[in-house]
Amino acid sequence: MNIIWHSKSKQYHLYNDKISYIMGVTPLGDLGSIYFGKRIHDKEDMSYVVNRFGLPNIVVDPDTESYSMELNRQEYPSFGITDFGTQAYEIELVNGSRVSSFICKDHKIFKGKAKLNGLPATYATEDEAMTLEVYLEDEVAKVSLTLSYTIFDKYSVITRHAVFTNNCTADIKLTRALSACIDLPDQDYEWMQFSGAWARERIPEVKKISAGSVSIESKRGVSSANQNPFVIVKRPGTDDFMGEAIGMSLVYSGNFIAQAECDTFGRTRLLMGINPDRFTWLLKKGNSFETPEVVIARTDEGLNALSQTYHELYNNHLVRGKWKNTPRPILINNWEATFMDFDEERILQIASKAKEAGVEMFVLDDGWFRERNDDYAGLGDWIENPKKLPQGMLGLARKVNALGMKFGFWIEPEMVNPDSNLFRRHPEWVLSTPGRKASLGRHQYVLDFSREEVVDCVYGMLKKVMTNAPISYIKWDMNRSLTEVFSMELSADEQGMVYHKYIMGVYSLYERLRNDFPEILFESCSSGGNRFDAGMLYYAPQAWCSDNTDAIDRIRIQYGTSYGYPVSSIGAHVSAVPNLQTGRSASITTRANVAYFGTFGYELDLNHITDEEFEQVKKQIVFMKENRELLQFGTFYRLRSPFEKDQASWIVVSKDKKKAIFGFYCMRSNVNQLPGFIRLAGLDENTEYELLGEKYYGDELMNMGITLKKLKDDGMTTGQDFVSYVEVIKEA
């Protein structure tokens, strides 16, 4: 990796073995885009790509008389100075002007990567990355801008973010502050987004990019289950195994926008960052505003390669602490077994049976605190209910530990019920608009985490419970979108800051608890997807993938999630049947075969399954313990899409390619068809492997494939729905 500054041509070249990112100072003094793509040789001057000629109805700079932003690619464009595309930022001055022009003044190149202030971001040592900071200034507005670029040694990745600093004597307003813009030279692309809703999250959707714009966004206060802050722009024909693609992943958990805009001159502009709708940041004299980080990845080897880049980068340079690259404990959660109707005796019955099966951790879900017997009361009062836990969390945790299991519990710290002591004491601590009624979601309000005293109060209650008992795991839920977003503490000019300050408050609470309890494994739950984003992985290395625990639906959900997020981040459990969400029944084998490709656990009472099923559970746990490091941290390939066929398949391969685990799923049987073949991936073509008692070379398995009639489960070929197959492939 390297970053070269060509002083004569005023151009920057960031490169490693895989990619080149080239930009330079334009004739106007701002920063323009030159190239982003496969690694190319360095060259002193590539200004031949700059267009310096006129076209009809084009507005040009008066000093150059031949240069227009509209005809050239920009790095961080503004609106109003000959560029009529969507801008990356907007500043409103005291006089009402919204025109800005940032001129390059200086730069800094250094090894490693600086931390962002209060925001999650990727990290790297001096040997792993290099960073370029370009310093620009709007001399009229007296505002400075820093554009930050980091290139990693091993990954085809560029990370970007921006920092605005107000150097003038008056306050200004940032009304738009996106994290990154990429201008591409043509429009031959498709847009891939990951959409859905509660219980059907992150479903891939592909559409052709054409003149105009396509975008996704969240205005829910959270990244949301409806749209994920991760998009792919790919060439037509690009699939999992071949073709060019660019990914953009926002390391942020609040409102966002991602957009592709095609102009009428044949170019594409990609933008991503904080959603400017309802965003206005009052930037006072001497203060700065830092945008979240965007991770931009590129491949010309297909979508599996793009996904693997994100998987490895996030596992190695986003997840932190004890649980970085560490296999996750097999746990059991009592939610679908008991809901809130439990006492200590019932919990210990579930835990004892789970321990007999080999489960390593018990997680106590919602209902353990104050008057929490249903959704209507108790949220906000993080004090144990003595009727359910007569010896408190300490007593239950010690009893679970005595069984030989770790212990954790559920929280939803950002919410409060109207029927709670916290709300009765501080009704002004919820997000609500003066003179208007506040909406309820799951019978709860949202606490105003833009206020430090609110965060401090919640932190104090949780820290006390977590300090007083041996806690190994926290499941952090967040069950509703933000409404009536108004803070009683802020002035009228500051109300546009609430959404972002809220997320910053969430991050600060996470960081404080992580620092206090570095051994604890945090899992973000968020109603099965409200915040399944890269920002959360910085604090919680795994997320509950979906509240929909139906194995057949989970194939699609986990498949879609894998495009941008590692298997180790996917919370996946075996639940009871008929399934709570769909009413569907799948065998306990198929339920486990799906959940293996995640963090793995159980969401049921093992006392209420048959003896035969219990024996299967014990074998499943043995299998997972033997293979979880490979399953969670191996190289993951998608083989067959459940969105295109009634079948799905994937494989995870060890780094040395000596072992792999292959999963195949039949969601709906079809009649009068040959069984067909499935081609594997990621193996060494010259290595001989053992599969199903026979030996095959890697090139045979990857090019010819394995016939499905070889699968052990007869249901694969006899017409049963919801059957599956998982097999370990080893070097012979």
Buried (B, 14 or more C-beta within 10 A) or exposed (E): BEBBEBEEBBBBBBBBEBBBBBBBBBBBBBBBBBBBBEEEEBEEEBBEBBBBEBEEEBEBBEEEEEBBBBBBBBBBBBBBBBBBBBBBBBBBBEEEEBBBBBBBEEBEBEBBBEEBEEBBBBBBEEEBBBBBBBBBBBEEBBBBBBBBBBBBBBBBBBBBBBBBBBEBEEBBBBBBBBBBBBBBBEBEBBBBBBBBEBBBBBBBEEEEBEEEBBBBBBBBBBBBBBBBBBBBBBBEEBEBBBBBBBBBBBBBBBBBBBBBBBBEEEBBBBBBBBBBEBBBBBBEEEEEBBBBBBBBBBBBBBBBBBBBBBBBBBBBBBBBBEBEEBBBBBBBBBBBBBBBEBEBEBBBBBBBBBBBBBBBBBBBBBBBBBBBBBBBBBBBBBBBBEEBBEBBBBBBBBBBBEBEBBBBBBBBBBBBBBBBBBBEEBBEBBBBEEEEEBBBBEBBBBBBBBBEEBBEBBBEBBBEBBEEBBBBBBBBBBBBBBBBBBBBBBEEEBBBBBBBBBBBBBBBBBBBBBEEBEEBBBBBBBBBBBBBBBBBBBBBBBBBBBBBBBBBBBBBBBBBBBBBBBBBBBBBBBBBBEBBBBEBBBBBBBBBBBBBBBBBBBBBBBBEBEEEBBEBBBBBBEBBBEBBBBBBBBBBBBBBBBEEBEBBBBBBBBEEBBBBBBBBBBBEBEEEEEEEEBBBBBBBEEBEBEBEEEEBBBEBBBEEBBEBEBBEBEBBBEEBBBBBBBBBBEBE
